[in-house]
Amino acid sequence: MLVTFLIIATFTFFLMQTLPGSPFNDERLSESQKEKLYERYGLDEPAPIQYVKYMANIFKGDLGVSFQYDGRPVSDIIGERIGASAVLGAQSLIIGCMVGIILGIIAAIRHNTAIDYAAMVIAVIGLSVPNFVFAGLLQYWVGVKLQWLPVAFWEGFEYSILPTISLSVFVIATIARFMRTEMLEVLGQDYIVTAKAKGLNQFAVVMRHGLRNAAIPIITILGPMTVSLLTGTLVIEKIFSVPGLGEQFVKSIMTNDFPVIMGVTLFYSILFIGVVLIVDILYGVIDPRIRLSGGTKQ
Amino acid sequence: MSINEKEITDDLFLPADSENGTEAISRPTITYWAEVWKRFRKNKAAFIGLILISIILALAIFGPYANEHGYDEQNLTRANLPPKIPILEQVSWLGVSGTDIQGIDRYKESGITEYFWFGTDNLGRDLWTRVWEGTRISLYIAILAALIDLIIGVVYGGISAYYGGRIDNIMQRIVEILVGIPSLIVVILLILVLQPGIISITLAMVITGWVGMARIVRGQILKLKEQEYVLASRTLGAKDRRLIWKHLIPNTMGPIIITTMFTIPTAIFTEAFLSFIGLGLQPPIASLGTLINDGYKLLRIYPHMLAFSSIIISLIMISFNLIGDGLRDALDPKMRK
């Protein structure tokens, strides 16, 4: 895990070194001014020394300072931007999981009926249509034509509705498909027959016995899900002008703001590695079969 | 008691007539792929997907030649025209009558008699040509990326699984590290370094993309190489090369094709996504992603610029996913009836 992180950090650092652009490529700057700027941001030193310094600073939680915002610490920028992204991500994940699970269960219970087919058509469309296309559709119809909800910016709850929906479509579709398959398998198990034979009503059978067992594998797709949500926030935040981390990242790419690009990259990597680790642990906690066999998941 | 009453004759002990055809194969023999095709055809959704993809492919190849405009031919006198299609222009709700969202017939205003089927963009370039040109480039990038993924993945996974032991161990550690890195970030960083272009975008996607294929091939070959027919072939003196090419790879074809079918839409999405955050192809070349990105800038006034490219990218993604699902079912021997 640490190895992965170190490799990412090193990789990012040296890629940044080979970047063709420079943040201070302004023709109005004289040579001596450039030199001063380089000295100030520590860019005059040879790459290996910069590397050692950078790596040492990372472990102190110092990600360097931004070029674009006149020496503001990168960690500050991340801290300031993470709020909106976190709200957006969490809302989409929660809504996506809830709607997805319900859709999947309904499709499984009404297997091979029109409801099932409709749910799966929705799922395939949700899985296929890129989120930026969907966002455009929502922005145009709900925002511009019907004027029900604000088109962009971030000034309150109603501003988060459209971005959240655009982001959660993919989550809904993935979870619904997964849930349906799992639920169909679980509903065929002996213990479900037993529960039915005991005289439990269908709701109790599905909720207490079915859902619990079917939900376990869903945790495994939470890892890839976070990644897709991250990808999503990059575009969705740009489309809806949400002042989040993703929007900042895209902006920094445009302005060659290396320290911010590196900082955000590392932050995303930590998040990703963290989610994978948590998923592994959660899996053992929730499914006693894995804990008892004492093995890693395989 | 009834047994006793029955007379036991010699002819009861004659061998059963084996020539009455019960053992004969009455159905025509059918090859594996013919059967897959048969099952695939029965899946309506997948078949629709296949037809859609064929139409889109044909249009991507021949569409740009349907009128005489070039994809980079600018003409500001005909900028921002809404779409207008002969015959369909009578149907008002379709929005292809040449009137913009204020209800003004832009064609009449600028005195243009020509029909622009998908309208024009803010530089007066014909969107029909640009959209199909863009589809062509997007599909090209996606298919190229999927093919390279396939080759690297099959070779890497094949070697890793077939030789096993220490080689496998080292190769799998490398894969594990690569899987741990969020691929999207690597892609973005690489494009930053390589400068956007068809080849660099493809390369950036391949660098992280082959891992999935390698893992699937490895898993499949690990399973297959323990099977008896491989042992039999080995006993008969088959060399490694023959074993790999004649037995292991053909039997891994199913999962390989399915993975490729899901790689293509992912690649199309990634390319569009990169264009969207400003790391896509440079103008005047168009891809579906850059077209969508351009469309967003004028979404409020000229929604048609976003509409067509979005519809086509969605249709491509849906079709490939449907085909992938259909193939997965068709190739699964458990579904055999």
Interface residues (C-beta under 8 A of the other chain):
Chain A: M1 V3 T4 I7 I8 F11 T12 L15 M16 T18 L19 P20 V124 I125 L127 S128 V129 P130 F132 V133 G136 L137 Q139 Y140 V144 V227 L230 T231 L234 V235 K238 I239 V250 I253 M254 I261 T265 Y268 S269 F272 I273 V276
Chain B: A45 I177 G180 I181 P182 S183 L184 I185 V186 I188 L189 L190 L192 V193 Q195 P265 F269 A272 F273 F276 I277 G278 L279 I292 G295 Y296 L299 R300 P303 L306 S310 I313 S314 M317 I318 F320 N321 L322 D325
